[in-house]
């Protein structure tokens, strides 16, 4: 489990990217959870104001990568991402939990679940990720 110092470093790493700041991403649960708030101007401009699937995919991808960074202290890049959209998301507040299923020397698999602000399961995803360089997170250990 990452330390408070490591969680702070993870959040700072997340905040370094403008898209992440625009989505107001906040990491939680030792890096395995992420919350986001979709800017109102990014909602679909039709009568139902659904969040575009590409935005949801981005949030899930970021959540999965940060779950792996929290678990290993290494950066990761997406090799494959598969999503099932179960229902339209019409709320701006989102939460994602990501669970690394397998972490190997070069590849990892992660499963993610995105809920809207009502708690409805809206998107499930699974992805494969390639290990990158070790990151300086102030004490994170490569335990896998």
KAQUI-V640262 format. One line per field, one symbol per residue. phi: phi as a letter, one per 20 degrees, with the letter a starting at -180 (. if undefined). psi: psi as a letter, one per 20 degrees, with the letter a starting at -180 (. if undefined). A space follows every 50 residues. Layout:
phi->???
psi->???
//
This chain:
phi->.ffgffffffffffffdggfffelfceblmnecbdbcfggfefgecfdlf ffgffffffffffffffffffcmdfbcfebcdcdeeafdddeecccdccf ebcdfcccccdccddefenffdbdbbbdcdfdffdedmofdeec
psi->pqrggghghgggggiipgggghjlppqalkiiqpqqopphiiqqlahilq pqhhghggggggggghhgghhhjqqqqpgpppqoohqqojqhpqqpppop hpoahhqqpqpqppqaiijpphpqqqqqqppbqpqnjljpqnj.
//
